[in-house]
């Protein structure tokens, strides 16, 4: 987890970090990241989940991105190489969330 923590600490974003029981959570004003260290439930792979802060309820309901990696270095490289893609995916996720809310609202009106 040390490599991943250092990646977040040295990135140009200002992340709030929490580390507990094999988990690292990092948050900006926009994005919420959770990294889980390898264990039997992740088939001994590193897991990355990303969501938006504004649409976050809990990880079971709010995961816009979920990826698995064989090493912490591979996960860090993904974060670096796909930074723009991550934020694009979050924007698409918010758009889908908005569309679902709009549809529910319109059904209640009519």
PyMOL commands that place a pseudoatom at each C-alpha (Angstrom):
pseudoatom trace, name=CA, resn=UNK, resi=1, chain=A, elem=C, hetatm=0, pos=[0.000, 0.000, 0.000]
pseudoatom trace, name=CA, resn=UNK, resi=2, chain=A, elem=C, hetatm=0, pos=[3.001, 2.253, 0.508]
pseudoatom trace, name=CA, resn=UNK, resi=3, chain=A, elem=C, hetatm=0, pos=[3.576, 2.740, -3.246]
pseudoatom trace, name=CA, resn=UNK, resi=4, chain=A, elem=C, hetatm=0, pos=[-0.042, 3.724, -3.768]
pseudoatom trace, name=CA, resn=UNK, resi=5, chain=A, elem=C, hetatm=0, pos=[-0.093, 6.079, -0.789]
pseudoatom trace, name=CA, resn=UNK, resi=6, chain=A, elem=C, hetatm=0, pos=[3.039, 7.785, -2.119]
pseudoatom trace, name=CA, resn=UNK, resi=7, chain=A, elem=C, hetatm=0, pos=[1.431, 8.110, -5.571]
pseudoatom trace, name=CA, resn=UNK, resi=8, chain=A, elem=C, hetatm=0, pos=[-1.504, 10.008, -4.067]
pseudoatom trace, name=CA, resn=UNK, resi=9, chain=A, elem=C, hetatm=0, pos=[0.738, 12.080, -1.796]
pseudoatom trace, name=CA, resn=UNK, resi=10, chain=A, elem=C, hetatm=0, pos=[3.000, 13.093, -4.705]
pseudoatom trace, name=CA, resn=UNK, resi=11, chain=A, elem=C, hetatm=0, pos=[0.286, 13.715, -7.301]
pseudoatom trace, name=CA, resn=UNK, resi=12, chain=A, elem=C, hetatm=0, pos=[-0.559, 17.345, -8.056]
pseudoatom trace, name=CA, resn=UNK, resi=13, chain=A, elem=C, hetatm=0, pos=[-4.104, 16.938, -6.673]
pseudoatom trace, name=CA, resn=UNK, resi=14, chain=A, elem=C, hetatm=0, pos=[-4.700, 17.592, -3.004]
pseudoatom trace, name=CA, resn=UNK, resi=15, chain=A, elem=C, hetatm=0, pos=[-6.108, 14.304, -1.696]
pseudoatom trace, name=CA, resn=UNK, resi=16, chain=A, elem=C, hetatm=0, pos=[-7.516, 13.624, 1.738]
pseudoatom trace, name=CA, resn=UNK, resi=17, chain=A, elem=C, hetatm=0, pos=[-6.219, 10.161, 2.649]
pseudoatom trace, name=CA, resn=UNK, resi=18, chain=A, elem=C, hetatm=0, pos=[-7.484, 7.473, 5.032]
pseudoatom trace, name=CA, resn=UNK, resi=19, chain=A, elem=C, hetatm=0, pos=[-5.845, 4.102, 5.506]
pseudoatom trace, name=CA, resn=UNK, resi=20, chain=A, elem=C, hetatm=0, pos=[-7.360, 1.235, 7.483]
pseudoatom trace, name=CA, resn=UNK, resi=21, chain=A, elem=C, hetatm=0, pos=[-7.494, -2.594, 7.455]
pseudoatom trace, name=CA, resn=UNK, resi=22, chain=A, elem=C, hetatm=0, pos=[-5.913, -3.080, 4.010]
pseudoatom trace, name=CA, resn=UNK, resi=23, chain=A, elem=C, hetatm=0, pos=[-7.852, -0.175, 2.472]
pseudoatom trace, name=CA, resn=UNK, resi=24, chain=A, elem=C, hetatm=0, pos=[-6.736, 3.235, 1.294]
pseudoatom trace, name=CA, resn=UNK, resi=25, chain=A, elem=C, hetatm=0, pos=[-9.310, 5.900, 0.520]
pseudoatom trace, name=CA, resn=UNK, resi=26, chain=A, elem=C, hetatm=0, pos=[-8.393, 9.110, -1.250]
pseudoatom trace, name=CA, resn=UNK, resi=27, chain=A, elem=C, hetatm=0, pos=[-10.743, 11.988, -1.925]
pseudoatom trace, name=CA, resn=UNK, resi=28, chain=A, elem=C, hetatm=0, pos=[-10.662, 15.267, -3.815]
pseudoatom trace, name=CA, resn=UNK, resi=29, chain=A, elem=C, hetatm=0, pos=[-13.532, 17.729, -4.138]
pseudoatom trace, name=CA, resn=UNK, resi=30, chain=A, elem=C, hetatm=0, pos=[-14.746, 15.696, -7.140]
pseudoatom trace, name=CA, resn=UNK, resi=31, chain=A, elem=C, hetatm=0, pos=[-13.501, 12.092, -6.977]
pseudoatom trace, name=CA, resn=UNK, resi=32, chain=A, elem=C, hetatm=0, pos=[-13.505, 9.376, -4.350]
pseudoatom trace, name=CA, resn=UNK, resi=33, chain=A, elem=C, hetatm=0, pos=[-10.980, 6.512, -4.712]
pseudoatom trace, name=CA, resn=UNK, resi=34, chain=A, elem=C, hetatm=0, pos=[-10.816, 3.277, -2.733]
pseudoatom trace, name=CA, resn=UNK, resi=35, chain=A, elem=C, hetatm=0, pos=[-7.950, 0.815, -3.025]
pseudoatom trace, name=CA, resn=UNK, resi=36, chain=A, elem=C, hetatm=0, pos=[-8.170, -2.612, -1.426]
pseudoatom trace, name=CA, resn=UNK, resi=37, chain=A, elem=C, hetatm=0, pos=[-5.059, -4.712, -0.912]
pseudoatom trace, name=CA, resn=UNK, resi=38, chain=A, elem=C, hetatm=0, pos=[-5.073, -8.269, -2.268]
pseudoatom trace, name=CA, resn=UNK, resi=39, chain=A, elem=C, hetatm=0, pos=[-7.102, -10.879, -0.387]
pseudoatom trace, name=CA, resn=UNK, resi=40, chain=A, elem=C, hetatm=0, pos=[-9.204, -13.930, -1.165]
pseudoatom trace, name=CA, resn=UNK, resi=41, chain=A, elem=C, hetatm=0, pos=[-12.292, -11.821, -2.027]
pseudoatom trace, name=CA, resn=UNK, resi=42, chain=A, elem=C, hetatm=0, pos=[-10.389, -9.961, -4.763]
pseudoatom trace, name=CA, resn=UNK, resi=43, chain=A, elem=C, hetatm=0, pos=[-8.746, -13.185, -5.967]
pseudoatom trace, name=CA, resn=UNK, resi=44, chain=A, elem=C, hetatm=0, pos=[-5.484, -11.904, -4.482]
pseudoatom trace, name=CA, resn=UNK, resi=45, chain=A, elem=C, hetatm=0, pos=[-5.413, -8.848, -6.730]
pseudoatom trace, name=CA, resn=UNK, resi=46, chain=A, elem=C, hetatm=0, pos=[-5.372, -5.134, -5.941]
pseudoatom trace, name=CA, resn=UNK, resi=47, chain=A, elem=C, hetatm=0, pos=[-8.801, -3.541, -6.406]
pseudoatom trace, name=CA, resn=UNK, resi=48, chain=A, elem=C, hetatm=0, pos=[-9.436, 0.075, -7.380]
pseudoatom trace, name=CA, resn=UNK, resi=49, chain=A, elem=C, hetatm=0, pos=[-12.878, 1.631, -7.135]
pseudoatom trace, name=CA, resn=UNK, resi=50, chain=A, elem=C, hetatm=0, pos=[-13.646, 5.212, -8.101]
pseudoatom trace, name=CA, resn=UNK, resi=51, chain=A, elem=C, hetatm=0, pos=[-16.810, 7.247, -7.693]
pseudoatom trace, name=CA, resn=UNK, resi=52, chain=A, elem=C, hetatm=0, pos=[-17.890, 10.840, -7.629]
pseudoatom trace, name=CA, resn=UNK, resi=53, chain=A, elem=C, hetatm=0, pos=[-18.169, 12.605, -4.308]
pseudoatom trace, name=CA, resn=UNK, resi=54, chain=A, elem=C, hetatm=0, pos=[-21.523, 14.144, -5.205]
pseudoatom trace, name=CA, resn=UNK, resi=55, chain=A, elem=C, hetatm=0, pos=[-23.229, 10.868, -6.177]
pseudoatom trace, name=CA, resn=UNK, resi=56, chain=A, elem=C, hetatm=0, pos=[-21.598, 8.656, -3.547]
pseudoatom trace, name=CA, resn=UNK, resi=57, chain=A, elem=C, hetatm=0, pos=[-23.922, 6.620, -1.370]
pseudoatom trace, name=CA, resn=UNK, resi=58, chain=A, elem=C, hetatm=0, pos=[-21.851, 3.531, -0.576]
pseudoatom trace, name=CA, resn=UNK, resi=59, chain=A, elem=C, hetatm=0, pos=[-19.447, 1.474, -2.641]
pseudoatom trace, name=CA, resn=UNK, resi=60, chain=A, elem=C, hetatm=0, pos=[-22.035, -1.194, -3.415]
pseudoatom trace, name=CA, resn=UNK, resi=61, chain=A, elem=C, hetatm=0, pos=[-24.264, 1.433, -5.076]
pseudoatom trace, name=CA, resn=UNK, resi=62, chain=A, elem=C, hetatm=0, pos=[-21.844, 4.072, -6.287]
pseudoatom trace, name=CA, resn=UNK, resi=63, chain=A, elem=C, hetatm=0, pos=[-18.948, 2.494, -8.152]
pseudoatom trace, name=CA, resn=UNK, resi=64, chain=A, elem=C, hetatm=0, pos=[-18.309, 4.216, -11.480]
pseudoatom trace, name=CA, resn=UNK, resi=65, chain=A, elem=C, hetatm=0, pos=[-15.009, 2.401, -12.041]
pseudoatom trace, name=CA, resn=UNK, resi=66, chain=A, elem=C, hetatm=0, pos=[-13.793, -0.940, -10.725]
pseudoatom trace, name=CA, resn=UNK, resi=67, chain=A, elem=C, hetatm=0, pos=[-10.463, -2.373, -11.875]
pseudoatom trace, name=CA, resn=UNK, resi=68, chain=A, elem=C, hetatm=0, pos=[-8.161, -5.149, -10.647]
pseudoatom trace, name=CA, resn=UNK, resi=69, chain=A, elem=C, hetatm=0, pos=[-4.357, -5.282, -10.783]
pseudoatom trace, name=CA, resn=UNK, resi=70, chain=A, elem=C, hetatm=0, pos=[-1.626, -7.822, -10.142]
pseudoatom trace, name=CA, resn=UNK, resi=71, chain=A, elem=C, hetatm=0, pos=[0.669, -5.352, -8.349]
pseudoatom trace, name=CA, resn=UNK, resi=72, chain=A, elem=C, hetatm=0, pos=[0.597, -1.989, -6.617]
pseudoatom trace, name=CA, resn=UNK, resi=73, chain=A, elem=C, hetatm=0, pos=[2.957, -0.627, -9.293]
pseudoatom trace, name=CA, resn=UNK, resi=74, chain=A, elem=C, hetatm=0, pos=[0.515, -1.692, -12.032]
pseudoatom trace, name=CA, resn=UNK, resi=75, chain=A, elem=C, hetatm=0, pos=[-2.261, 0.129, -10.160]
pseudoatom trace, name=CA, resn=UNK, resi=76, chain=A, elem=C, hetatm=0, pos=[-0.131, 3.291, -9.850]
pseudoatom trace, name=CA, resn=UNK, resi=77, chain=A, elem=C, hetatm=0, pos=[0.691, 3.175, -13.563]
pseudoatom trace, name=CA, resn=UNK, resi=78, chain=A, elem=C, hetatm=0, pos=[-3.010, 2.864, -14.343]
pseudoatom trace, name=CA, resn=UNK, resi=79, chain=A, elem=C, hetatm=0, pos=[-3.781, 5.918, -12.199]
pseudoatom trace, name=CA, resn=UNK, resi=80, chain=A, elem=C, hetatm=0, pos=[-1.089, 7.902, -13.984]
pseudoatom trace, name=CA, resn=UNK, resi=81, chain=A, elem=C, hetatm=0, pos=[-1.837, 6.729, -17.535]
pseudoatom trace, name=CA, resn=UNK, resi=82, chain=A, elem=C, hetatm=0, pos=[-5.640, 6.916, -17.278]
pseudoatom trace, name=CA, resn=UNK, resi=83, chain=A, elem=C, hetatm=0, pos=[-6.166, 10.071, -15.218]
pseudoatom trace, name=CA, resn=UNK, resi=84, chain=A, elem=C, hetatm=0, pos=[-8.173, 11.816, -17.971]
pseudoatom trace, name=CA, resn=UNK, resi=85, chain=A, elem=C, hetatm=0, pos=[-10.117, 8.623, -18.751]
pseudoatom trace, name=CA, resn=UNK, resi=86, chain=A, elem=C, hetatm=0, pos=[-11.037, 8.256, -15.073]
pseudoatom trace, name=CA, resn=UNK, resi=87, chain=A, elem=C, hetatm=0, pos=[-12.517, 11.755, -14.980]
pseudoatom trace, name=CA, resn=UNK, resi=88, chain=A, elem=C, hetatm=0, pos=[-14.325, 11.181, -18.300]
pseudoatom trace, name=CA, resn=UNK, resi=89, chain=A, elem=C, hetatm=0, pos=[-15.828, 7.982, -16.881]
pseudoatom trace, name=CA, resn=UNK, resi=90, chain=A, elem=C, hetatm=0, pos=[-16.901, 9.884, -13.771]
pseudoatom trace, name=CA, resn=UNK, resi=91, chain=A, elem=C, hetatm=0, pos=[-18.602, 12.512, -15.908]
pseudoatom trace, name=CA, resn=UNK, resi=92, chain=A, elem=C, hetatm=0, pos=[-20.452, 9.811, -17.860]
pseudoatom trace, name=CA, resn=UNK, resi=93, chain=A, elem=C, hetatm=0, pos=[-21.434, 8.181, -14.571]
pseudoatom trace, name=CA, resn=UNK, resi=94, chain=A, elem=C, hetatm=0, pos=[-22.858, 11.472, -13.278]
pseudoatom trace, name=CA, resn=UNK, resi=95, chain=A, elem=C, hetatm=0, pos=[-24.767, 11.926, -16.529]
pseudoatom trace, name=CA, resn=UNK, resi=96, chain=A, elem=C, hetatm=0, pos=[-26.358, 8.480, -16.155]
pseudoatom trace, name=CA, resn=UNK, resi=97, chain=A, elem=C, hetatm=0, pos=[-27.217, 9.226, -12.529]
pseudoatom trace, name=CA, resn=UNK, resi=98, chain=A, elem=C, hetatm=0, pos=[-28.797, 12.528, -13.560]
pseudoatom trace, name=CA, resn=UNK, resi=99, chain=A, elem=C, hetatm=0, pos=[-30.809, 10.842, -16.337]
pseudoatom trace, name=CA, resn=UNK, resi=100, chain=A, elem=C, hetatm=0, pos=[-32.135, 8.231, -13.901]
pseudoatom trace, name=CA, resn=UNK, resi=101, chain=A, elem=C, hetatm=0, pos=[-33.176, 10.912, -11.417]
pseudoatom trace, name=CA, resn=UNK, resi=102, chain=A, elem=C, hetatm=0, pos=[-34.846, 12.967, -14.140]
pseudoatom trace, name=CA, resn=UNK, resi=103, chain=A, elem=C, hetatm=0, pos=[-36.798, 9.938, -15.370]
pseudoatom trace, name=CA, resn=UNK, resi=104, chain=A, elem=C, hetatm=0, pos=[-37.962, 9.103, -11.846]
pseudoatom trace, name=CA, resn=UNK, resi=105, chain=A, elem=C, hetatm=0, pos=[-39.019, 12.711, -11.291]
pseudoatom trace, name=CA, resn=UNK, resi=106, chain=A, elem=C, hetatm=0, pos=[-40.920, 12.849, -14.566]
pseudoatom trace, name=CA, resn=UNK, resi=107, chain=A, elem=C, hetatm=0, pos=[-42.733, 9.575, -13.766]
pseudoatom trace, name=CA, resn=UNK, resi=108, chain=A, elem=C, hetatm=0, pos=[-43.821, 10.984, -10.421]
pseudoatom trace, name=CA, resn=UNK, resi=109, chain=A, elem=C, hetatm=0, pos=[-45.172, 14.120, -12.119]
pseudoatom trace, name=CA, resn=UNK, resi=110, chain=A, elem=C, hetatm=0, pos=[-47.239, 12.269, -14.697]
for i in range(1, 110): cmd.bond("trace and resi %d" % i, "trace and resi %d" % (i + 1))
show_as sticks, trace
zoom trace
